[in-house]
Every structure is written in structure tokens, then in C-alpha cells.
């Protein structure tokens, strides 16, 4: 493998700022990101990738390859939480296994964005339609994770009755939560306004993108480092799961991309979606739907283990394998 690809990704300014955030926590600096700014950066990234994806979707049209990749996205979002649950169940209780399985069945928008920046650095294009794939993968894993929890859990209240639960609230959170609503809405608006809309928004949606991504990853570095202590509670099994599951899911994604015949740019973005884990949308929904699950497990694994692994090692490794395999 050409390790210059890994080094190039590691020396990417946004990635280095992620480590700056980690270092700030280690040396006990008082550097911190105001919560309002942190939320704004998240919203900006969702707006930017959604809007640009909608514009690109109109430009590229909708082909059989696009349909098959979107179908593959839906398939992976359905099966990953199922087999993840049964692997996790060997060591964990039902609630925590279901919560972590939902996280790994869903996706990380920031990992997706970082992969896009990586492709831009190596001068490889990808289709905007794949943003729709990200939207398709975010919600099903949440619903499946909760469904699994309800099927296997025997949680009861003091009266010996099963705890009340509202599927209506769950579906509303899964499909209309802020992150999903903004992403899909921006995608639709981008598709509706096309090139004229892109000219109007380009300075904000594209030219300023890498700067906002840099600050967001700085914030992610601060957040991840603050949870490093929770890894001691996770144990070797969960650390290994957080490192090996992305590789396994990426391998499935690479094989599907090969079968579909996707170009390398589209293939990498699809593989990254398969390999990532959610630390934004899923925790928000799981906190409400499976309150018995421990956030220091499912949030720490996605944010402090899988996310850094993917942006430092995973993305260039997946790209290298795809260049040899596709």
C-alpha cells in the first residue's frame, strides 16, 4: 500500500485540527467550543452537503447505477444493526447491544464529509446522488435497533408491566429529527434550484466549507478526548468491535460497489457510509427510545473509537483497496 495516501490524509488541516482538540484536553487547556457554535457547524455541514448533493443530482441525472447504490444503502442500513446486535449480545445486555447496533447501522455525516474532502484532494469526483444514500441510511437503523430491543428485552416497571412506549414518537424522531430534516430539505432545495441556486449559494456552501469543517473537527477532537476515559469502562471487546466492525462493513460495501460497477468516487463514499457509525442522530433518538442503554458505551464507541479510526486510517485504506479491486 502507498502510505503517502495515509500521510496525505493525516496531514489534511481539518484532520490535524481534530488532533489539536484531542491535545487540548490532554494538556488540560481551557480551549472549548461554545455549544451554539458547535450546533451551527453541524447544521452548516448538513446544509452544505445536502444542497450541493441536490444540485449535483440534477446535473448527473439518475441512472441504474445510482438506483442500485441507493438500494445497497438501504440494504446495509437494514442488515448491519441486525448482525451487530447478535455479535454484541455475546457480551452485553439487550438494551446496550441494541443501542450500539443502531449506532453502527446508521451513518456519520462528518465522516462522509471528510471522505469528500479526501476525494477532492486526490482529484476524484463523486455523484451528488450519494447524499440521498446518506439520508436513506440514517433512520432505518434507529427503528430496527429499537424494534430489536423491544423483541428481546423484558424490561418491566414496578407494577410488573412492560414500560409504555410510543412508536409514533420514535418514527417522528427517526425521520423528522433536525439533522435528517435539514439534510433532506437542503437536498430537495438544491435539486429544485439547480445551477441558479448554486451560483447564489456557492460562496457560503462551497468556498467556506473547509474552514467550517476544520472548526467542526476541532470541536469533535475536544468531545472525543473528553470521552477517552470511558474506554476503560468499555473493555477490550467493545474497543475491538469499534475498530473491526468498520472494516467488516467496509468490506461488504466494497463487494457491493464492485457488483454494481460504481466508479471509484461513488464507491468510496458508499463504503464510508457503510463503515461509519452515528454519534449525533442515533444518540438523540436512543436516549428517548432505550433509556436503559448506557450513553457512555454507544456514544464513546462511535465518537472516540470508530470516528477517529475512519478519518485517519479507514478512508485512505478503503480508497486504496478500491483502486485495486474495482
C-alpha positions as CSV (number, residue, x, y, z in Angstrom):
1,X,0.0,0.0,0.0
2,X,1.1,3.6,-0.8
3,X,1.4,5.1,2.7
4,X,1.7,8.5,1.2
5,X,-2.1,8.4,0.8
6,X,-2.5,7.8,4.5
7,X,0.1,10.5,5.3
8,X,-1.7,12.9,2.9
9,X,-5.0,12.3,4.7
10,X,-3.4,12.6,8.1
11,X,-1.7,16.0,7.1
12,X,-5.0,17.4,5.9
13,X,-5.6,20.5,8.0
14,X,-9.1,19.5,9.3
15,X,-7.8,16.2,10.5
16,X,-4.9,17.9,12.2
17,X,-7.3,20.2,14.0
18,X,-9.1,17.2,15.2
19,X,-5.9,16.1,17.0
20,X,-5.4,19.7,18.2
21,X,-8.7,19.3,20.0
22,X,-7.6,16.0,21.5
23,X,-4.3,17.5,22.6
24,X,-6.1,20.5,24.2
25,X,-8.0,18.1,26.5
26,X,-4.8,16.0,27.3
27,X,-2.8,19.1,28.4
28,X,-5.9,20.5,30.2
29,X,-6.1,23.6,28.1
30,X,-9.3,25.7,28.7
31,X,-10.0,25.7,24.9
32,X,-13.6,25.0,24.3
33,X,-16.3,25.4,21.6
34,X,-19.5,27.3,22.6
35,X,-22.4,24.9,22.3
36,X,-24.3,27.3,20.0
37,X,-21.3,27.3,17.6
38,X,-21.0,23.6,17.8
39,X,-24.6,23.2,16.8
40,X,-24.2,25.8,14.0
41,X,-21.3,23.9,12.5
42,X,-23.3,20.7,12.4
43,X,-26.2,22.5,10.7
44,X,-23.9,24.1,8.2
45,X,-22.3,20.8,7.2
46,X,-25.7,19.2,6.7
47,X,-26.9,22.2,4.7
48,X,-23.8,22.3,2.5
49,X,-23.6,18.6,1.7
50,X,-27.4,18.4,1.2
51,X,-27.6,21.5,-1.0
52,X,-24.6,20.5,-3.1
53,X,-25.8,17.0,-3.4
54,X,-29.2,18.2,-4.8
55,X,-27.5,20.4,-7.4
56,X,-25.2,17.5,-8.5
57,X,-28.2,15.1,-8.6
58,X,-29.9,17.3,-11.2
59,X,-26.7,17.7,-13.2
60,X,-25.8,14.0,-13.2
61,X,-29.3,12.6,-13.7
62,X,-30.5,9.3,-12.2
63,X,-29.0,6.2,-13.7
64,X,-29.3,2.4,-13.0
65,X,-26.0,2.6,-11.0
66,X,-27.5,5.4,-8.8
67,X,-30.6,3.3,-8.1
68,X,-28.6,0.2,-7.3
69,X,-26.2,2.1,-4.9
70,X,-29.2,3.7,-3.1
71,X,-30.8,0.2,-2.9
72,X,-27.5,-1.0,-1.4
73,X,-27.5,1.8,1.1
74,X,-31.0,0.8,2.3
75,X,-29.9,-2.9,2.5
76,X,-26.8,-2.1,4.6
77,X,-28.8,0.1,6.9
78,X,-31.2,-2.8,7.5
79,X,-28.8,-5.7,8.0
80,X,-25.9,-4.1,9.8
81,X,-27.8,-3.4,13.1
82,X,-29.2,-7.0,13.0
83,X,-26.0,-8.9,12.8
84,X,-24.2,-6.3,15.0
85,X,-26.8,-6.9,17.7
86,X,-26.2,-10.6,17.8
87,X,-22.4,-10.1,18.0
88,X,-22.7,-7.6,20.8
89,X,-25.2,-9.7,22.6
90,X,-22.5,-12.3,23.4
91,X,-21.0,-9.8,25.9
92,X,-23.7,-7.2,26.6
93,X,-27.3,-7.0,27.8
94,X,-30.1,-6.4,25.3
95,X,-30.5,-2.7,25.8
96,X,-26.8,-1.8,25.3
97,X,-26.4,-4.2,22.4
98,X,-29.4,-2.8,20.6
99,X,-28.3,0.8,21.1
100,X,-24.8,0.2,19.9
101,X,-26.1,-1.9,16.9
102,X,-28.3,1.1,15.9
103,X,-25.3,3.4,16.0
104,X,-23.3,1.2,13.7
105,X,-26.2,0.6,11.4
106,X,-26.6,4.4,10.9
107,X,-24.1,6.8,9.5
108,X,-21.7,9.7,10.4
109,X,-22.3,12.8,8.2
110,X,-18.9,14.2,9.3
111,X,-17.0,11.1,8.2
112,X,-18.9,11.3,4.9
113,X,-17.8,15.0,4.6
114,X,-14.2,14.2,5.4
115,X,-14.2,11.5,2.7
116,X,-15.5,14.0,0.2
117,X,-12.6,16.3,1.2
118,X,-10.2,13.4,0.7
119,X,-11.5,12.7,-2.8
120,X,-11.2,16.4,-3.7
121,X,-7.6,16.3,-2.5
122,X,-6.8,13.4,-4.9
123,X,-8.9,14.9,-7.7
124,X,-11.6,12.3,-7.8
125,X,-15.2,13.2,-8.4
126,X,-18.3,11.6,-6.8
127,X,-22.0,11.9,-7.6
128,X,-24.3,14.2,-5.6
129,X,-26.9,11.4,-5.5
130,X,-25.0,9.6,-2.8
131,X,-26.1,12.3,-0.4
132,X,-29.6,10.8,-0.8
133,X,-28.0,7.5,0.2
134,X,-26.8,9.0,3.4
135,X,-30.3,10.3,4.2
136,X,-31.7,6.8,3.5
137,X,-29.2,5.1,5.9
138,X,-29.7,7.4,8.9
139,X,-33.2,6.5,10.0
140,X,-33.8,2.7,9.4
141,X,-31.1,1.6,11.8
142,X,-32.7,3.6,14.6
143,X,-36.1,1.9,14.0
144,X,-34.5,-1.5,13.7
145,X,-32.4,-1.1,16.8
146,X,-35.5,-0.2,18.9
147,X,-37.5,-3.0,17.3
148,X,-34.8,-5.5,18.3
149,X,-34.7,-4.0,21.8
150,X,-38.5,-4.5,22.1
151,X,-38.4,-8.0,20.8
152,X,-35.6,-9.2,23.1
153,X,-36.0,-7.0,26.1
154,X,-38.1,-8.0,29.1
155,X,-38.0,-4.5,30.8
156,X,-40.9,-4.0,33.1
157,X,-41.9,-1.3,35.6
158,X,-42.6,-1.7,39.3
159,X,-46.1,-3.0,38.6
160,X,-44.7,-5.8,36.5
161,X,-46.0,-4.3,33.3
162,X,-43.9,-3.5,30.2
163,X,-42.7,0.1,30.0
164,X,-45.0,2.2,27.8
165,X,-43.5,3.3,24.5
166,X,-44.7,5.4,21.6
167,X,-43.8,4.2,18.1
168,X,-45.3,7.4,16.8
169,X,-42.7,9.4,18.7
170,X,-39.9,7.1,17.6
171,X,-40.8,7.3,13.9
172,X,-41.1,11.1,14.2
173,X,-37.7,11.3,15.8
174,X,-36.1,8.9,13.3
175,X,-37.5,10.6,10.1
176,X,-38.1,14.2,11.2
177,X,-35.3,14.9,13.6
178,X,-33.4,18.2,12.9
179,X,-30.4,16.6,11.2
180,X,-32.4,14.4,8.8
181,X,-35.0,17.2,8.1
182,X,-32.2,19.7,7.3
183,X,-30.2,17.3,5.1
184,X,-33.2,16.1,3.1
185,X,-34.7,19.6,2.9
186,X,-31.4,21.1,1.6
187,X,-31.1,18.2,-0.9
188,X,-34.6,19.0,-2.3
189,X,-34.0,22.7,-2.5
190,X,-30.6,22.2,-4.2
191,X,-32.3,19.9,-6.8
192,X,-35.2,22.4,-7.3
193,X,-33.0,25.5,-7.7
194,X,-30.2,23.8,-9.7
195,X,-27.3,25.9,-11.2
196,X,-29.0,29.2,-10.4
197,X,-29.3,28.3,-6.7
198,X,-25.7,27.0,-6.7
199,X,-24.4,30.4,-8.1
200,X,-26.3,32.2,-5.3
201,X,-25.1,30.0,-2.5
202,X,-21.7,28.8,-3.8
203,X,-19.6,31.3,-1.7
204,X,-21.3,30.1,1.5
205,X,-22.0,26.5,0.6
206,X,-18.7,25.7,-1.0
207,X,-15.9,28.3,-0.7
208,X,-16.3,28.4,3.1
209,X,-16.8,24.7,3.6
210,X,-13.3,23.6,4.5
211,X,-13.0,26.3,7.1
212,X,-16.2,25.3,8.9
213,X,-15.2,21.6,8.6
214,X,-11.9,22.5,10.3
215,X,-13.6,24.1,13.3
216,X,-16.1,21.3,13.5
217,X,-13.4,18.6,13.6
218,X,-11.6,20.7,16.3
219,X,-14.8,20.5,18.3
220,X,-15.0,16.8,17.6
221,X,-11.5,16.4,18.9
222,X,-12.4,18.1,22.1
223,X,-15.5,15.9,22.5
224,X,-13.8,12.7,21.7
225,X,-10.9,13.3,24.1
226,X,-13.2,14.0,26.9
227,X,-14.7,10.5,26.5
228,X,-11.4,8.7,26.3
229,X,-11.7,7.8,29.9
230,X,-15.0,5.9,29.1
231,X,-13.0,3.5,27.0
232,X,-11.7,1.9,30.2
233,X,-15.3,1.0,31.0
234,X,-15.9,-0.3,27.5
235,X,-13.4,-3.1,27.8
236,X,-11.3,-4.8,25.1
237,X,-14.3,-6.4,23.4
238,X,-16.0,-3.1,22.6
239,X,-12.8,-1.4,21.6
240,X,-12.1,-4.3,19.2
241,X,-15.7,-4.1,17.9
242,X,-15.3,-0.3,17.3
243,X,-12.2,-1.0,15.2
244,X,-13.1,-4.2,13.4
245,X,-16.8,-3.6,12.6
246,X,-16.0,-0.6,10.3
247,X,-13.5,-2.9,8.4
248,X,-16.1,-5.7,8.1
249,X,-18.9,-3.3,6.9
250,X,-16.5,-1.6,4.5
251,X,-15.5,-5.0,3.1
252,X,-19.2,-5.7,2.4
253,X,-19.6,-2.2,0.9
254,X,-16.6,-2.8,-1.4
255,X,-18.0,-6.1,-2.7
256,X,-21.4,-4.4,-3.3
257,X,-19.8,-1.5,-5.1
258,X,-17.8,-4.0,-7.3
259,X,-21.0,-5.9,-8.2
260,X,-22.8,-2.6,-9.1
261,X,-19.9,-1.3,-11.1
262,X,-19.8,2.0,-9.3
263,X,-17.0,4.4,-10.2
264,X,-14.3,4.8,-7.5
265,X,-15.6,8.2,-6.2
266,X,-19.1,7.0,-5.7
267,X,-17.8,3.6,-4.4
268,X,-15.7,5.3,-1.7
269,X,-18.5,7.5,-0.4
270,X,-20.8,4.4,-0.3
271,X,-18.1,2.4,1.6
272,X,-17.5,5.2,4.0
273,X,-21.2,5.3,4.8
274,X,-21.2,1.5,5.4
275,X,-18.1,1.8,7.7
276,X,-19.2,4.8,9.8
277,X,-21.2,5.0,13.0
278,X,-23.6,7.7,14.1
279,X,-22.8,9.8,17.2
280,X,-25.4,12.6,16.5
281,X,-28.8,11.3,15.2
282,X,-28.8,7.9,16.9
283,X,-27.9,9.1,20.4
284,X,-30.6,11.7,20.2
285,X,-33.2,9.0,19.3
286,X,-31.9,6.2,21.5
287,X,-31.8,8.4,24.6
288,X,-35.6,8.6,24.3
289,X,-36.3,5.2,23.0
290,X,-33.9,3.0,25.0
291,X,-33.3,5.0,28.2
292,X,-31.8,1.9,29.9
293,X,-28.8,1.9,27.5
294,X,-25.6,3.5,28.7
295,X,-24.6,6.5,26.5
296,X,-21.0,6.2,27.7
297,X,-20.9,3.0,25.6
298,X,-22.7,3.7,22.4
299,X,-21.6,7.4,22.1
300,X,-18.0,6.7,23.1
301,X,-17.6,3.8,20.7
302,X,-18.9,5.8,17.8
303,X,-17.2,9.1,18.6
304,X,-13.9,8.1,20.3
305,X,-13.1,4.9,18.5
306,X,-14.7,4.4,15.1
307,X,-14.8,8.1,14.0
308,X,-11.1,8.8,14.5
309,X,-10.2,5.4,13.0
310,X,-12.1,6.1,9.9
311,X,-10.9,9.6,9.3
312,X,-7.2,8.8,10.0
313,X,-6.8,5.2,8.6
314,X,-10.1,4.0,7.2
315,X,-10.7,6.5,4.4
316,X,-7.3,6.1,2.7
317,X,-7.3,2.3,3.2
318,X,-10.7,1.9,1.7
319,X,-9.6,4.1,-1.2
320,X,-6.5,2.1,-1.8
321,X,-8.4,-1.2,-1.7
322,X,-11.0,0.2,-4.2
323,X,-8.3,1.3,-6.6
324,X,-7.0,-2.3,-6.7
325,X,-10.4,-4.0,-6.6
326,X,-12.7,-2.0,-8.8
